[in-house]
């Protein structure tokens, strides 16, 4: 029953992406993890701010997202979020409402890695902006060792298509990679890489794409039976002229089982 349901949802997701038309969208700087937390409620906030030359148009771009999620089934996690943003020189405004689904395809820890299908619909607040569908796999595996500590690696490959006003036929590819050392639950150092290619069938020059890389600190504090708090904070260096020179990102999450 579970396998049939998962396959059915995957078909719906793929068809939605294939039939939609799209244009470029600003990708979220967030690594999504493939593990579904069954019967757990989560409140999550993540943000990023860019830094560059004063008149470049790439500095002080701000994005703030808050999401509320719950895992009603062992393989399904659902989130509802709202996004605020402030482009360079503008005030913070409400930008979009998000509906996200995680469908875990492999039992946690049973195989060499864990795999989940992610699907999101984003409804923009401004009528002139296109709506978007984002879908793709999330994978995670533990392998390798540095200084006696294990390493956990997470990969997101997400495709975005847009519909509605001012949409085009482009398909955007967003890649997120995170590797962390499992030193201690409270403090796990690592690095992250983010890539945004606005048209995968016509990617253009690498200088026109957005690529970022940088260090990150990740931690978790357990307050059982009152839940746990997770945090992430990182700094990303721009690797191309189209990318801001620097980006600070952070993420805080509170989780409690029900």
N, C-alpha and C positions, 0 to 999 in steps of 0.2 A: 504493500500500500504506500509506504513511504517513498520508495523508488519511483513509483508511477506518478505520485504527486510532484516530486521534485522535477522529473522529466517534463511534466506538463507545464510547470511554471517556467522552466528554461525555454521551452518552445515559445510561450507567450512573450517572454522578454526579448528573445531574438527576433521574433516577428515584429514587435513594436519598434525595435531599432532599425530593422530593414525597411520598414514602410515609411518611417519618418524622414523628413528633410531636416537639414541641420546647418548651423553655423557655429563659429567659435564661441566658447564660453570660458569665463575665468575659472580655472580649476581650483578646488580647495586644496590647501596644503595640509593634508591629513592622511596618515597611513591607517587603513582600515584592517582590522584583524578578523580572521575567518572563524574564530571560535564563537559559537552561539551559547549564550548563558541562559539556560532554561529557567523559567520562572523567576527571572531577575529584573528588577526595575533600575533604570539608569537615568541620570541627569548629567549631561555632558556640555561643556563649553570649550570652544577652541577659536583662536584668533590669529591673525598675522598682520604685521605692519612692515612696509617696505622702506628702504633707504637708498637714495641715489643723489645725483646732482640736483640742485634746487629747481632748475628750469627744464629738467628732462621729462617731466610728466610721469616719472616712475618712482617718485619718492612720496612717502606719507600716504600711500594707498592702504586703507584699513578695511579689514573684514572681520566681523564678529558673528559667530554662529552658536546657537544653543539648541540642543536636541534632547528629546525625551523618548526613551525606548523601553520595550518589554519583550521578553521571550516567552510567548504563549505555548510553543511546542519545542521539543528537544532539538529540532533542526531549523527553526524559523525564529528570527528576531526582527522586530518592527520598530522603526523610529519615525518621529515627527519632529521637524526642526524649523527654525526661523532664522533668517540671515539678514544682518545689517551690514551696510558698507558705506565707506566714505572715500571716493576717489580723491586724488590730489586737489587740494583747494576747495573741497566741497564739504557740506555738513553730513553727518551720519543720517542715513535714511533706511527705511525698511525696503529690502531688496527682493526677497523671495521666501516662499514656503516650500519645504522639502518633505517628501514621503519616501522613506528608504526601507528596503527589505534585504535581509541576509538569509540565504538558503544553504545550510551546511550540507555538503554532498558526501562527506566522509566522517565516520565516527571519530571523535577527538582522540588522538594518540594511537589509533589502531594501525595506521599505515606509516610509511616513512615521513609523510607530510600531511597537512590538513588543507582541505579545499572547500571553498564556498563560492556560490554565485551571488553577486550583488546587483541590485536593481533600484534605481532612484528616478522619481519624477519630481521636477522642480517647476513650480508655478510662480512666475515672476509677478512682482507687485505693479509694475508699469506696463500698460497695454502695448506700448511700442516695442517692448522687449520680447524675444521669443521664449517659449517654454522649452524645456529640455528633458530628454530621457538619457540616463547614464546606466550602463550595464557592463558586466565583465567579471572575470574570476579574481578571487583573493586566495593566495596560497601562503603557507607558513611551514617552515621546517627547522629543526635544530640539528646543526652539523658543524664540524670544525671545532677547534680549541685554540685559545690564545692565553698564554701564561697560566695554564691550568684551568681556565674557565671556559664553559661551553658558550656557544654563540647561537642566537635565535635570529632567523632571517624571515622577513615578510615581504611579499611582492603583490602589488595591485596593478592590473592591466584593465583600464576602464575606457570605454568608448562612449562618446557623447554625440547625440543627434538632437537637433532642435526642430520645433514645429511652431506654426503660427506666424505672427507678424515679424517681418524682417529676417526670416530664416533662409538658409541656403542649403545646398546639397552636400556640404562638407561633413565629414566625420572626424571628430577630434579624438585623439588618443592621449590619455593621461597615464603616466607611469609613476608609481611611487614604490620606493625600495627602502627598507630599514633593516639594519643589522645591529644587534646589541649584544654586549657581553653579560652573561648571567652571573654577575658578581654577588649581588645582594638584591632582594626584592625592593628595598628602599632606594637603591641607587644603582642603576644599570646604564653605563655609558655606551654610546653607539654613534652611528652616523646615518644620514638619510640622503636620498637622491630623489628629485622630482623632475619630471619632464612633461612638457605640454607641446604637442604637435597639432596645430590647428586643422590641417588637412592631411590625413595619412596617405591619400592617393596622390597628393601633390604637395609634399612636405616643404619644398623650396630649400633655400640655403639654411644651413645649421645656425647661422647667425640670426635668422629670423624666428627661430624657435626659442622656447623658454626652457632652460635647464638650470637646476639648482642643486647644490650639494653642501653638506655641513654637519657639524656635530650635534648630538642630542643627548639629553639626560632623561631617563625614564624611571619612574618609581611607583611603589604601591605601599600603602599603609593599611593594615587590616585592623578593623575595630569590631570584630565579630563579638556578639551577634548583631551588631548595629551597622553592618556593611563595611565597605572599604572605600578608600580614596586613591585615585590614580592621578599621576601628573606626568606631563612631558613639557620640556622647554628646549628649544633648539635655535641655532642661527644658521642661515643658509646663504651661501655665496653664489652670486649669479655667474654663469659660465659663458653667456653670450651677450651681445649688445642689446638684444631684445628683452633681456632679463634684468630686473633691478639688481644693483650691485650687492645689496644685502637685504635679508628678510628675517625678522624675528617672529617666531611662532611659538604658541603655548597652548596647552590643553589640560583641562581639569575634568575629572569625572568622579561622580559618586554612584556607587552600586550597592544595592541591598536586595537579598532574596526574599521572595514572597511565597 
